Amino acid sequence: AFMSSSSIVLFTASCRAVVLKVECSICCCGCECLTHFLSNMTVTEGGIANLTCRVEHNDNTSLQWSNPAQQTLFFGDKKALRDNRIELVRATSQELTISISEVTLADEGMYTCSLFTMPVKTAKAFLTVLGVPKKPEINGLTKPLLEGDQITLTCVTSGSKPAADVRWFKNEKEVKGAKEVNASGKTFTVKSSLQLLVNRHDDGVAYTCRVDHVSLTATHEETTQVLEVHYAPYVEIKHSIPAPLEGQYLKLECVPHGNPSPDPVLWTKDGGELPDLDRVIVEGRELTFMSLNKTDNGTYRCEATNHLGTSQAEYKLVVKDPNALPGPPDHALIGGIVAVVVFATLCLIIVLGRYLARHKGTYLTNEAKGADDAPDADTAIINADGNHAHAEEKKEYFI
């Protein structure tokens, strides 16, 4: 008796080999060994599956491949099943390799390689077929939409196995949708819905439905729809200079926003027609003053209209005399005034300080003035009054 081993090698459509190890049991001398498999293989629908069966120590016993329905595909180099997709790749006493092209979901199942000895030895491999999802479709979009409309976009993809992953993107930024998965035989149909309240900012926004799946290894399937939203216009007026002066050039531009585009626009002054059209030029959306004067003062209005509404904007023009404008501030004069104020403040502080210093002295109350020889407070007050009287008597007058 001896120990030996054999292996089955399966190749996918992407030419990646999957080696299925086969352990051989103890056999008598000269016997061939082939037992059950330990791994499976996966191939994408529409691809090619290569099935290889190898055996060691074979004494010219034939190898056979059979499908999940136990139908013989090849017995040695002899084709047994009439299927143009199944072809012989290699047939020797130690190897039998066949290929199945344009693989379908019906090809999925357990495949068996048999070695016809006594007893018969077999090795099995399960072939998994991935269903490729179809290109997604976006439903529920009508063009054009109106501002304020509520719509539901639905993305649908079918034929995936396992179920595909469907995602929504708004201008490349992912947004969340409501997902629904339904089985249909071996494959799945996946839906994802997105509810929208449309406004003017959605005009021109691209919504993309993207499908990711294990069978799409290098890319993904996606469909994009761009929203077209119609809305009433709104208008703004842009001016070329901030503070117009007599003799200057001024251009006013009426900028309407709306879909459909509100064109042309209407210019008026103080509710009436524009004056002096030789000097004031209207060209498309622009109103141009070649040389301003004070007669141009007034309120200029731009009006824009489409089938959804009308909008207007106003610009009040006040032309100023360049000679009447205040000049730039005299920084030298301002500095001189500040210096005089500081100097005057310092002088006042000095004079006040000298005055306080000269009048600084000791001040006594009436009690203190008579308290030197008085036994009590009352006597001190009387003495103080007496001293005051004497002081009045001693006053001298000089002429």
Phi, psi and chi 1 to 4 in degrees:
 res  aa     phi    psi   chi1   chi2   chi3   chi4
   1 ALA       -  158.3      -      -      -      -
   2 PHE  -153.5  165.2   62.3   92.2      -      -
   3 MET  -106.7  132.9  -69.2  -70.8  -66.1      -
   4 SER  -141.4  173.7   64.3      -      -      -
   5 SER  -144.1  159.4   63.3      -      -      -
   6 SER  -144.5  171.2   60.5      -      -      -
   7 SER  -148.8  153.2   62.2      -      -      -
   8 ILE  -112.0  129.8  -65.0  176.4      -      -
   9 VAL  -114.9  124.0 -177.9      -      -      -
  10 LEU  -113.6  135.9  -58.0  179.2      -      -
  11 PHE  -113.7  135.9  -66.9   90.1      -      -
  12 THR   -88.9  178.1   66.3      -      -      -
  13 ALA   -65.3  -25.4      -      -      -      -
  14 SER   -87.7   12.2   58.4      -      -      -
  15 CYS    65.3   25.4  -61.3      -      -      -
  16 ARG   -94.4  124.4  -68.7  179.8  -65.5  177.5
  17 ALA   -83.7  138.0      -      -      -      -
  18 VAL  -118.2  114.3 -180.0      -      -      -
  19 VAL   -91.7  122.4  179.2      -      -      -
  20 LEU   -99.4  108.7  -51.7 -177.3      -      -
  21 LYS   -70.1  136.6  -63.6  -67.3 -177.3 -178.5
  22 VAL  -125.4  119.1  178.8      -      -      -
  23 GLU   -90.1  134.8  -59.8  -64.2  -25.8      -
  24 CYS   -94.8  139.8 -176.3      -      -      -
  25 SER   -82.3  172.4   59.2      -      -      -
  26 ILE   -69.7  126.1  -62.2  177.4      -      -
  27 CYS  -125.0  163.2  -55.4      -      -      -
  28 CYS   -76.3  162.1   61.0      -      -      -
  29 CYS   -60.1  128.2 -176.2      -      -      -
  30 GLY    92.0   -4.6      -      -      -      -
  31 CYS   -80.8  157.1  -68.7      -      -      -
  32 GLU   -98.4  149.3  -64.0   79.3    8.5      -
  33 CYS  -122.2  131.2  -61.4      -      -      -
  34 LEU  -158.4  120.5 -167.1   62.3      -      -
  35 THR  -127.8 -167.8   59.3      -      -      -
  36 HIS   -73.0  160.0   57.6  -82.2      -      -
  37 PHE   -83.0  167.3   71.6   95.3      -      -
  38 LEU  -122.0   -5.2  -63.0  177.7      -      -
  39 SER  -142.7  166.5  -62.5      -      -      -
  40 ASN  -122.6 -178.5  -56.7  -44.4      -      -
  41 MET  -140.7  157.5   69.3  172.9  -62.1      -
  42 THR  -129.5  137.6  -59.3      -      -      -
  43 VAL  -139.3  150.0   65.6      -      -      -
  44 THR   -84.0  141.4  -59.2      -      -      -
  45 GLU   -53.4  131.3 -175.8 -179.2   14.7      -
  46 GLY    91.0   -7.0      -      -      -      -
  47 GLY   -89.5 -163.0      -      -      -      -
  48 ILE  -121.6  132.9  -60.5  175.0      -      -
  49 ALA  -111.5  121.2      -      -      -      -
  50 ASN  -102.6  123.1  -70.7  -31.1      -      -
  51 LEU  -113.8  120.7  -70.5   78.8      -      -
  52 THR  -120.7  129.8  -62.7      -      -      -
  53 CYS  -120.5  125.1  178.4      -      -      -
  54 ARG  -123.1  149.6  -67.7 -169.4 -179.6   95.6
  55 VAL  -142.0  146.2   63.6      -      -      -
  56 GLU  -102.6  152.5  -64.7 -178.1   -3.5      -
  57 HIS    58.7   45.1  -51.8  -67.4      -      -
  58 ASN   -92.2  136.6 -171.1    4.7      -      -
  59 ASP  -106.2   52.8   56.8   -2.6      -      -
  60 ASN    71.6   20.5  -65.2  -36.4      -      -
  61 THR   -77.4  138.8  -58.2      -      -      -
  62 SER   -73.4  147.5  -63.9      -      -      -
  63 LEU  -103.1  152.5  -68.7  168.9      -      -
  64 GLN  -140.8  138.4  171.9 -174.1  -69.7      -
  65 TRP  -108.5  134.5  -88.9  112.4      -      -
  66 SER  -131.2  153.0   56.2      -      -      -
  67 ASN   -89.6  179.6   64.4   13.7      -      -
  68 PRO   -60.2  -23.2  -26.9   35.6      -      -
  69 ALA   -86.4   10.2      -      -      -      -
  70 GLN    63.1   25.3  -64.1  -57.3  -48.9      -
  71 GLN   -88.0  133.1  -64.4  171.8  -45.2      -
  72 THR   -72.3  128.2  -59.6      -      -      -
  73 LEU   -91.3  -52.2  -57.0  179.3      -      -
  74 PHE  -140.6  137.8  -92.4   90.0      -      -
  75 PHE  -117.4  102.6 -175.6   77.3      -      -
  76 GLY    64.4 -128.9      -      -      -      -
  77 ASP   -96.4   11.4   59.4   -4.5      -      -
  78 LYS   -98.1  121.3  -57.9  -64.5 -170.8  -65.2
  79 LYS   -77.3  130.5 -172.3  173.3 -176.5  177.7
  80 ALA  -107.9  -23.2      -      -      -      -
  81 LEU  -115.5  131.3 -174.6   66.3      -      -
  82 ARG   -80.5   89.2  -68.1 -176.2  178.1 -179.3
  83 ASP  -143.3  110.4 -170.5  -25.3      -      -
  84 ASN   -62.9  -16.0  -65.8  -28.4      -      -
  85 ARG   -78.0  -18.7  -59.4  176.7  -55.6  124.5
  86 ILE   -99.3  123.8  -56.2  173.7      -      -
  87 GLU  -132.4  153.8  -63.9  179.9   -7.1      -
  88 LEU   -84.7  131.5  177.7   65.5      -      -
  89 VAL  -102.4  -46.0  176.8      -      -      -
  90 ARG  -156.9  136.9 -179.3  179.3  174.2   82.9
  91 ALA  -139.9  113.9      -      -      -      -
  92 THR  -134.7 -178.9   66.6      -      -      -
  93 SER   -69.4  -18.8   60.8      -      -      -
  94 GLN  -114.8   -1.1  -66.0 -176.8  -37.2      -
  95 GLU  -150.7  141.6  177.3 -176.1  -25.1      -
  96 LEU  -137.1  112.3  177.6   59.4      -      -
  97 THR  -119.6  128.6  -60.3      -      -      -
  98 ILE  -128.2  163.2   63.5  173.0      -      -
  99 SER  -129.8  144.6   69.1      -      -      -
 100 ILE  -118.8  113.8  -54.3  174.1      -      -
 101 SER   -94.9  162.9   59.8      -      -      -
 102 GLU    48.6   54.4  -61.3  178.4    7.8      -
 103 VAL   -61.0  137.4  172.6      -      -      -
 104 THR  -116.7  170.4   67.0      -      -      -
 105 LEU   -63.4  -25.5  -64.7  174.8      -      -
 106 ALA   -69.8  -17.8      -      -      -      -
 107 ASP   -80.2   -7.7  -65.8  -38.4      -      -
 108 GLU   -68.3  142.1 -176.7  174.3   85.6      -
 109 GLY   147.3 -166.9      -      -      -      -
 110 MET   -91.5  123.4 -168.7   75.3   72.0      -
 111 TYR  -105.9  142.1  -73.9   77.6      -      -
 112 THR  -123.8  131.2  -55.9      -      -      -
 113 CYS  -105.5  127.3  176.5      -      -      -
 114 SER  -120.2  141.7  -57.0      -      -      -
 115 LEU  -117.2  116.0  178.4   63.9      -      -
 116 PHE   -84.7   78.3  -74.1   89.2      -      -
 117 THR  -109.2 -172.9   58.8      -      -      -
 118 MET  -115.6  104.1  -66.8  -62.3  -66.8      -
 119 PRO   -81.3  171.4   32.7  -37.0      -      -
 120 VAL   -70.2  134.2  175.9      -      -      -
 121 LYS  -103.6  141.0  -56.8  -64.4 -172.2  -59.6
 122 THR  -134.9  153.5   60.4      -      -      -
 123 ALA  -135.0  138.6      -      -      -      -
 124 LYS  -121.8  148.7  -61.7  178.2 -178.7  -67.6
 125 ALA  -141.2  134.9      -      -      -      -
 126 PHE   -94.2  124.3 -167.2   90.9      -      -
 127 LEU   -96.8  117.0  175.9   63.7      -      -
 128 THR  -100.4  129.0  -60.8      -      -      -
 129 VAL  -108.4  125.6 -179.7      -      -      -
 130 LEU   -87.7  126.6  -60.3  176.7      -      -
 131 GLY   -81.5  124.8      -      -      -      -
 132 VAL   -83.3  126.5 -179.4      -      -      -
 133 PRO   -68.7  143.7   24.3  -33.1      -      -
 134 LYS   -76.1  161.2  -68.8 -178.5  172.6   58.8
 135 LYS   -58.4  130.7 -173.6  177.0 -179.7   65.8
 136 PRO   -68.6  152.4   25.1  -33.2      -      -
 137 GLU  -119.9  139.6  -63.9 -179.9   -2.3      -
 138 ILE  -106.2  121.9  -63.9  178.5      -      -
 139 ASN  -114.8  160.9  -58.3  -41.3      -      -
 140 GLY    96.7    4.8      -      -      -      -
 141 LEU  -105.5  125.5  179.3   61.9      -      -
 142 THR  -116.3  149.5   57.5      -      -      -
 143 LYS  -126.8  136.1  -66.7 -175.7  179.1 -178.3
 144 PRO   -86.0  162.2   32.2  -34.9      -      -
 145 LEU   -94.8  159.1  -61.2  167.4      -      -
 146 LEU  -109.0  144.2  -62.7 -179.7      -      -
 147 GLU   -56.6  129.7 -174.1  173.2   27.6      -
 148 GLY   100.3   -9.3      -      -      -      -
 149 ASP   -66.6  145.7  -76.1   -9.5      -      -
 150 GLN  -109.1  125.0  -73.0 -174.5  -31.0      -
 151 ILE  -132.1  160.4   62.2  171.4      -      -
 152 THR  -125.4  114.9  -59.8      -      -      -
 153 LEU   -89.8  132.2  -61.0 -178.7      -      -
 154 THR  -123.4  125.3  -57.2      -      -      -
 155 CYS  -104.9  129.5  178.0      -      -      -
 156 VAL  -127.2  132.5 -178.2      -      -      -
 157 THR  -137.3  140.7  179.1      -      -      -
 158 SER  -128.9  169.2   59.7      -      -      -
 159 GLY    85.4    6.0      -      -      -      -
 160 SER   -85.4  148.6   60.2      -      -      -
 161 LYS  -155.0  111.3  177.8 -178.5  171.0  -67.0
 162 PRO   -69.3 -176.7   28.0  -35.5      -      -
 163 ALA   -60.4  136.2      -      -      -      -
 164 ALA   -76.1  163.7      -      -      -      -
 165 ASP  -104.4  124.6 -176.5   27.5      -      -
 166 VAL  -111.4  129.2  176.9      -      -      -
 167 ARG  -130.7  150.7  -63.7 -172.3  -66.1  163.4
 168 TRP  -108.0  144.6  -77.5  101.8      -      -
 169 PHE  -133.8  134.4  -69.5   85.5      -      -
 170 LYS  -108.8  104.7  177.5 -177.4  179.0 -179.0
 171 ASN    51.4   50.1  -74.4  -14.5      -      -
 172 GLU    73.9   -0.9  -59.5  -58.0  -36.6      -
 173 LYS  -102.8  125.8 -178.2  178.6  179.9 -179.4
 174 GLU   -69.9  136.6 -173.6  169.1    0.3      -
 175 VAL  -126.4  153.5  -68.6      -      -      -
 176 LYS   -91.1  133.6 -172.2  175.4 -178.6  179.9
 177 GLY  -116.7  170.9      -      -      -      -
 178 ALA   -93.2  120.6      -      -      -      -
 179 LYS   -99.3  143.4 -175.1  177.4  178.5 -179.0
 180 GLU  -139.6  131.0  178.2 -175.8  -16.7      -
 181 VAL  -120.4  128.2  179.5      -      -      -
 182 ASN  -127.7  133.9  -63.9  -53.4      -      -
 183 ALA   -85.3  141.3      -      -      -      -
 184 SER  -139.0   91.7  177.0      -      -      -
 185 GLY    69.5 -127.0      -      -      -      -
 186 LYS   -85.5  -11.2  -70.0 -174.1  175.6 -178.1
 187 THR  -109.4  175.8   62.9      -      -      -
 188 PHE  -129.2  146.2  -64.7   88.5      -      -
 189 THR  -109.5  125.8  -62.1      -      -      -
 190 VAL  -116.1  131.3 -176.1      -      -      -
 191 LYS  -121.3  146.1  -61.8 -179.9 -178.9 -180.0
 192 SER  -138.9  128.9 -178.1      -      -      -
 193 SER  -113.6  147.2  -60.4      -      -      -
 194 LEU  -135.3  119.6 -160.3   61.7      -      -
 195 GLN   -96.1  134.2  -67.5 -173.6  -17.0      -
 196 LEU  -132.6  140.7  -57.1  174.9      -      -
 197 LEU  -107.2  109.2  176.8   60.9      -      -
 198 VAL   -81.6  136.8  177.7      -      -      -
 199 ASN  -133.8 -179.5   59.7   48.3      -      -
 200 ARG   -63.1  -25.5   62.5 -173.3   57.8 -165.3
 201 HIS   -74.0  -12.1  -57.3  -65.5      -      -
 202 ASP   -85.1   -7.2  -68.4  -43.7      -      -
 203 ASP   -64.7  122.6 -174.7   38.7      -      -
 204 GLY    86.1    1.5      -      -      -      -
 205 VAL   -78.0  135.7  172.1      -      -      -
 206 ALA   -98.4  126.2      -      -      -      -
 207 TYR  -109.1  125.6  -79.4   88.7      -      -
 208 THR  -118.0  132.2  -60.5      -      -      -
 209 CYS  -103.1  121.3  174.3      -      -      -
 210 ARG  -117.3  134.7 -178.1  176.7  -61.8  174.3
 211 VAL  -113.0  123.5  175.0      -      -      -
 212 ASP  -110.9  140.5  -65.4  -44.8      -      -
 213 HIS  -157.2  152.0 -166.9 -101.7      -      -
 214 VAL   -61.9  -26.2   63.3      -      -      -
 215 SER   -77.6  -17.2   64.5      -      -      -
 216 LEU   -98.2   76.9  -54.3  173.2      -      -
 217 THR   -73.3  -34.5   55.7      -      -      -
 218 ALA  -103.1  -12.3      -      -      -      -
 219 THR  -154.6 -168.7 -177.0      -      -      -
 220 HIS  -145.0  159.2   47.1 -106.8      -      -
 221 GLU   -93.0  139.6  -67.9  -76.7    1.4      -
 222 GLU  -153.9  155.8   66.2  179.8   28.0      -
 223 THR  -135.9  139.4  -61.0      -      -      -
 224 THR  -123.5  137.9  -60.3      -      -      -
 225 GLN  -127.1  136.6  -68.9  -78.0    3.4      -
 226 VAL  -105.7  128.6  178.5      -      -      -
 227 LEU   -76.8  140.1  -57.0 -170.3      -      -
 228 GLU  -118.9  112.8 -179.6 -175.7   -7.4      -
 229 VAL  -114.8  125.2 -177.6      -      -      -
 230 HIS   -93.8  136.9  -76.8 -170.9      -      -
 231 TYR  -151.4  157.4   55.2   94.1      -      -
 232 ALA   -67.0  153.7      -      -      -      -
 233 PRO   -77.4  158.5   26.9  -32.7      -      -
 234 TYR  -137.8  149.3   66.4   95.2      -      -
 235 VAL  -125.9  146.8  179.0      -      -      -
 236 GLU  -137.3  151.5   58.6  178.1  -27.0      -
 237 ILE  -114.4  127.9  -64.0  177.2      -      -
 238 LYS  -107.8  140.7  -64.1 -178.2  178.9 -179.9
 239 HIS  -121.4  149.4   45.4   84.6      -      -
 240 SER   -79.7  -27.5   58.9      -      -      -
 241 ILE  -132.8  147.3   52.2  177.2      -      -
 242 PRO   -79.5  -34.9   26.0  -32.7      -      -
 243 ALA  -130.3   91.3      -      -      -      -
 244 PRO   -67.0  140.1  -16.5   29.7      -      -
 245 LEU  -120.7  157.8  -57.4  176.8      -      -
 246 GLU   -57.6  136.5  -81.0 -171.8  -68.2      -
 247 GLY    88.2   -9.4      -      -      -      -
 248 GLN   -82.4  163.1  -76.8 -172.4  -33.4      -
 249 TYR   -93.3  131.8  169.3   92.0      -      -
 250 LEU  -134.5  134.3  172.9   65.2      -      -
 251 LYS  -124.3  125.8 -178.7  171.7   73.0  174.1
 252 LEU  -106.0  131.4  -59.3 -180.0      -      -
 253 GLU  -118.2  124.6 -177.6 -177.2    1.8      -
 254 CYS   -89.3  119.6 -179.5      -      -      -
 255 VAL  -113.9   99.0 -176.8      -      -      -
 256 PRO   -90.4  145.4   31.3  -30.4      -      -
 257 HIS  -122.8  127.3  -55.9  -86.6      -      -
 258 GLY   177.1  162.8      -      -      -      -
 259 ASN  -141.9  115.9 -167.8   13.1      -      -
 260 PRO   -64.3  158.5  -16.9   29.7      -      -
 261 SER   -63.6  126.1  178.2      -      -      -
 262 PRO   -77.8   98.6   24.5  -28.0      -      -
 263 ASP  -144.6  131.9 -161.3   31.4      -      -
 264 PRO   -85.8  178.7   31.6  -35.4      -      -
 265 VAL  -107.3  160.8  -61.0      -      -      -
 266 LEU  -118.3  124.9  175.7   63.9      -      -
 267 TRP  -101.5  137.0  -78.6  102.8      -      -
 268 THR  -139.5  161.2   58.5      -      -      -
 269 LYS  -124.9  124.2  177.7 -173.5  178.1 -176.7
 270 ASP    50.7   37.4  -63.3  -31.4      -      -
 271 GLY    81.0    2.2      -      -      -      -
 272 GLY  -126.7 -164.4      -      -      -      -
 273 GLU   -75.2  160.7  -65.1 -177.8   -4.8      -
 274 LEU   -75.5  136.2  -64.3  172.9      -      -
 275 PRO   -88.3  161.2   31.7  -32.9      -      -
 276 ASP    48.7   65.4 -164.5   -0.1      -      -
 277 LEU   -68.5  -11.1  -66.9  179.1      -      -
 278 ASP   -73.7  -29.8  -67.8  -26.1      -      -
 279 ARG  -101.7  -24.9 -166.0  172.1   50.9   81.6
 280 VAL  -106.5  116.8 -179.9      -      -      -
 281 ILE  -106.0  127.4  -59.0  173.4      -      -
 282 VAL  -105.4  119.8  178.7      -      -      -
 283 GLU  -136.0  101.5 -168.8  173.4   37.3      -
 284 GLY    65.3 -120.1      -      -      -      -
 285 ARG   -94.7    3.6  -61.8  175.1  178.7  178.4
 286 GLU  -106.7  140.6  -63.5  178.9   -8.9      -
 287 LEU  -119.7  118.4  178.3   63.8      -      -
 288 THR  -120.1  130.4  -55.8      -      -      -
 289 PHE  -104.9  116.5  -60.2   83.5      -      -
 290 MET   -72.0  -38.6  -57.2  -53.7  -63.8      -
 291 SER  -149.9  109.7  179.6      -      -      -
 292 LEU   -71.8  146.4  -70.5  169.6      -      -
 293 ASN  -143.3  174.4   60.1   51.2      -      -
 294 LYS   -70.5  -15.5  -69.0 -171.9  176.8 -178.9
 295 THR   -70.9  -13.1   62.1      -      -      -
 296 ASP   -81.1   -8.9  -64.6  -37.3      -      -
 297 ASN   -57.9  140.8  -72.1  -13.1      -      -
 298 GLY   155.6 -176.4      -      -      -      -
 299 THR  -105.8  119.0  -59.6      -      -      -
 300 TYR  -102.5  133.3  -68.5   82.3      -      -
 301 ARG  -121.3  136.3  176.2  179.7  -63.4  171.4
 302 CYS  -113.4  131.7  167.4      -      -      -
 303 GLU  -125.7  133.6 -175.2  176.1  -74.0      -
 304 ALA  -129.7  143.2      -      -      -      -
 305 THR  -140.2  138.1  -57.9      -      -      -
 306 ASN  -132.3 -174.8   64.7   14.4      -      -
 307 HIS   -69.9   -7.0   71.4  -80.1      -      -
 308 LEU  -101.7   -9.2  -65.1  173.8      -      -
 309 GLY   159.9 -177.3      -      -      -      -
 310 THR  -130.8  143.4  -60.7      -      -      -
 311 SER  -137.8  151.9  177.6      -      -      -
 312 GLN  -144.2  153.7   49.1 -169.7 -119.9      -
 313 ALA  -135.8  152.3      -      -      -      -
 314 GLU  -124.1  150.8  -66.3 -177.7  -13.9      -
 315 TYR  -134.8  122.1  174.0   79.2      -      -
 316 LYS   -92.7  116.0 -172.9  174.2 -177.1  178.9
 317 LEU   -97.1  124.1  175.5   60.7      -      -
 318 VAL  -126.2  108.4  178.4      -      -      -
 319 VAL   -89.6  127.8 -179.6      -      -      -
 320 LYS  -108.0  153.0  -63.6 -177.8  178.9  180.0
 321 ASP   -79.2  121.7 -175.2   -7.6      -      -
 322 PRO   -63.3  -24.9   21.0  -31.1      -      -
 323 ASN   -78.3  -22.3  -61.7  -38.9      -      -
 324 ALA   -88.7   -3.8      -      -      -      -
 325 LEU   -74.3  137.9  -65.3  177.6      -      -
 326 PRO   -61.7  137.6   22.9  -32.9      -      -
 327 GLY   -75.0  179.9      -      -      -      -
 328 PRO   -68.8  150.8   22.6  -31.7      -      -
 329 PRO   -62.7  141.4   22.7  -32.8      -      -
 330 ASP   -83.1   99.8 -168.9  -20.8      -      -
 331 HIS   -67.0  -30.9  -62.2  -70.6      -      -
 332 ALA   -67.0  -42.2      -      -      -      -
 333 LEU   -63.9  -43.9  178.2   60.3      -      -
 334 ILE   -61.4  -41.5  -64.6  174.8      -      -
 335 GLY   -64.3  -38.5      -      -      -      -
 336 GLY   -64.7  -43.0      -      -      -      -
 337 ILE   -61.8  -44.0  -65.9  173.7      -      -
 338 VAL   -61.4  -40.4  171.8      -      -      -
 339 ALA   -64.1  -42.6      -      -      -      -
 340 VAL   -62.4  -44.2  169.8      -      -      -
 341 VAL   -61.4  -43.1  171.7      -      -      -
 342 VAL   -63.5  -43.1  172.3      -      -      -
 343 PHE   -63.5  -44.2  178.1   74.9      -      -
 344 ALA   -62.4  -39.3      -      -      -      -
 345 THR   -64.4  -42.1  -57.0      -      -      -
 346 LEU   -64.2  -41.9  -68.7  175.2      -      -
 347 CYS   -62.2  -42.6  -69.3      -      -      -
 348 LEU   -61.7  -39.9  179.5   61.1      -      -
 349 ILE   -64.1  -41.6  -66.8  173.1      -      -
 350 ILE   -65.0  -48.0  -66.8  172.4      -      -
 351 VAL   -60.4  -45.2  170.9      -      -      -
 352 LEU   -61.9  -37.5 -177.2   60.4      -      -
 353 GLY   -66.0  -42.7      -      -      -      -
 354 ARG   -65.1  -40.4  -69.2  177.0   62.5   84.6
 355 TYR   -61.8  -46.2  173.8   80.2      -      -
 356 LEU   -64.4  -37.2  -66.6  176.6      -      -
 357 ALA   -67.1  -37.0      -      -      -      -
 358 ARG   -73.6  -28.7  -67.1 -179.5   63.4 -178.5
 359 HIS   -99.3   14.8  -71.0   77.1      -      -
 360 LYS   -77.6  130.6 -176.6  178.6 -179.8 -179.0
 361 GLY  -165.7 -167.7      -      -      -      -
 362 THR  -106.6  131.5  -55.8      -      -      -
 363 TYR  -118.6  130.0  -62.2   90.4      -      -
 364 LEU  -114.6  146.2  -59.1  175.2      -      -
 365 THR   -78.2  170.1   63.5      -      -      -
 366 ASN   -61.1  -36.8  -73.0  -25.6      -      -
 367 GLU   -64.5  -41.0  -67.4   88.7  -19.9      -
 368 ALA   -68.4  -35.1      -      -      -      -
 369 LYS   -65.8  -28.5  -66.8  177.2 -178.2  178.5
 370 GLY  -113.1   15.9      -      -      -      -
 371 ALA   -87.1   -5.5      -      -      -      -
 372 ASP   -67.1  -43.5  -67.7  -20.7      -      -
 373 ASP  -115.5   11.7  -60.0  -38.3      -      -
 374 ALA   -97.7  138.4      -      -      -      -
 375 PRO   -78.3  -21.7   27.8  -34.8      -      -
 376 ASP  -146.0  178.2   51.9   39.3      -      -
 377 ALA   -66.5  -39.9      -      -      -      -
 378 ASP   -63.2  -42.4  -66.0  -25.0      -      -
 379 THR   -64.2  -36.4  -54.6      -      -      -
 380 ALA   -63.7  -39.2      -      -      -      -
 381 ILE   -66.6  -42.0  -66.3  173.7      -      -
 382 ILE   -62.5  -42.6  -64.5  172.8      -      -
 383 ASN   -63.1  -38.4  -68.2  -18.1      -      -
 384 ALA   -66.0  -40.6      -      -      -      -
 385 ASP   -65.3  -36.1  -67.2  -21.5      -      -
 386 GLY   -65.7  -42.7      -      -      -      -
 387 ASN   -63.1  -35.8  -68.8  -23.7      -      -
 388 HIS   -65.2  -39.8 -179.2   68.1      -      -
 389 ALA   -63.7  -43.7      -      -      -      -
 390 HIS   -62.0  -36.2  -66.9  -50.5      -      -
 391 ALA   -63.9  -37.0      -      -      -      -
 392 GLU   -67.4  -35.2  -68.6  -67.4  -29.0      -
 393 GLU   -69.1  -26.4  -65.4  173.2   -1.9      -
 394 LYS   -91.2    5.5  -66.4  179.8  179.5 -179.6
 395 LYS   -65.6  139.5  -73.3 -178.1  179.8  178.7
 396 GLU  -118.8  145.2  -64.9 -178.0   -1.3      -
 397 TYR  -117.9  135.8  -62.0   89.0      -      -
 398 PHE  -119.2  138.2  -61.8   93.0      -      -
 399 ILE  -105.0      -  -61.9  174.9      -      -
